[in-house]
Amino acid sequence: MALEFLKHTGNPDNFFKILPVDWQEALQLVWAKGSATSEIFVLKEENKVIAGGILFKDITADMQFFKEEAQLLLASKSYYIGYLWVLEARRGEDLGSLWLKSLKQYYPDNYFWLTIEEEGLIRFYEKNNFKLSFEKECNSEKEWLLKSI
């Protein structure tokens, strides 16, 4: 069972359908406006998508919490990672780490950044060479921005 990391060029729904329903709904607007400058990368096994994420190269609606930071980072060719997901049945196999490592190999001259809404994910990203850069709170909701190092 060989894993393949590849840029997904087919129907985006093949990736979207592995995401949680609330993410799929949020992604509809983001993708409609940002698909022209974005890329989906997936991990496939036996031609089945088991993990993936989206690389955004332009401002999207879900970057509003960190809009100023996003503008500066994207202007410096630092790409935004969004919607990184691993099938729940495949968790604990380091597939998220493999996806991040493969993305960095695909774009060796670029830096990456992302935002999270779950504080527990900070350790995962720090383990994968990301550094916590900003924390913001609005209406008792927190979000964190991490950048690759």
Solvent accessible surface area in square Angstrom, and as a share of the most:
residue,aa,sasa,rsa
1,M,181,0.81
2,A,82,0.64
3,L,67,0.33
4,E,93,0.42
5,F,48,0.20
6,L,54,0.27
7,K,78,0.33
8,H,19,0.09
9,T,118,0.68
10,G,46,0.45
11,N,83,0.43
12,P,38,0.24
13,D,74,0.38
14,N,62,0.32
15,F,0,0.00
16,F,9,0.04
17,K,140,0.59
18,I,24,0.12
19,L,6,0.03
20,P,36,0.23
21,V,104,0.60
22,D,93,0.48
23,W,81,0.28
24,Q,49,0.22
25,E,119,0.53
26,A,57,0.44
27,L,0,0.00
28,Q,100,0.44
29,L,98,0.49
30,V,6,0.04
31,W,41,0.14
32,A,81,0.63
33,K,158,0.67
34,G,8,0.08
35,S,44,0.28
36,A,104,0.81
37,T,62,0.36
38,S,14,0.09
39,E,23,0.10
40,I,6,0.03
41,F,0,0.00
42,V,0,0.00
43,L,1,0.01
44,K,33,0.14
45,E,19,0.08
46,E,135,0.60
47,N,125,0.64
48,K,125,0.53
49,V,11,0.06
50,I,4,0.02
51,A,0,0.00
52,G,0,0.00
53,G,0,0.00
54,I,0,0.00
55,L,0,0.00
56,F,1,0.00
57,K,65,0.27
58,D,74,0.39
59,I,57,0.29
60,T,11,0.07
61,A,46,0.36
62,D,54,0.28
63,M,3,0.01
64,Q,94,0.42
65,F,59,0.24
66,F,1,0.00
67,K,88,0.37
68,E,132,0.59
69,E,24,0.11
70,A,0,0.00
71,Q,87,0.39
72,L,134,0.67
73,L,24,0.12
74,L,23,0.11
75,A,85,0.66
76,S,76,0.49
77,K,131,0.55
78,S,7,0.04
79,Y,27,0.10
80,Y,8,0.03
81,I,6,0.03
82,G,6,0.06
83,Y,27,0.10
84,L,24,0.12
85,W,44,0.15
86,V,17,0.10
87,L,37,0.18
88,E,122,0.55
89,A,98,0.76
90,R,53,0.19
91,R,116,0.42
92,G,84,0.81
93,E,83,0.37
94,D,91,0.47
95,L,7,0.03
96,G,8,0.08
97,S,19,0.12
98,L,64,0.32
99,W,0,0.00
100,L,2,0.01
101,K,120,0.51
102,S,14,0.09
103,L,0,0.00
104,K,51,0.22
105,Q,119,0.53
106,Y,105,0.40
107,Y,38,0.14
108,P,102,0.64
109,D,134,0.70
110,N,32,0.16
111,Y,137,0.52
112,F,1,0.00
113,W,1,0.00
114,L,4,0.02
115,T,26,0.15
116,I,11,0.06
117,E,131,0.59
118,E,114,0.51
119,E,107,0.48
120,G,66,0.64
121,L,69,0.34
122,I,20,0.10
123,R,197,0.72
124,F,58,0.24
125,Y,16,0.06
126,E,84,0.38
127,K,126,0.54
128,N,18,0.09
129,N,86,0.44
130,F,3,0.01
131,K,125,0.53
132,L,63,0.31
133,S,40,0.25
134,F,86,0.36
135,E,94,0.42
136,K,69,0.29
137,E,106,0.48
138,C,64,0.39
139,N,136,0.70
140,S,102,0.66
141,E,123,0.55
142,K,85,0.36
143,E,22,0.10
144,W,10,0.04
145,L,0,0.00
146,L,0,0.00
147,K,73,0.31
148,S,10,0.07
149,I,132,0.67
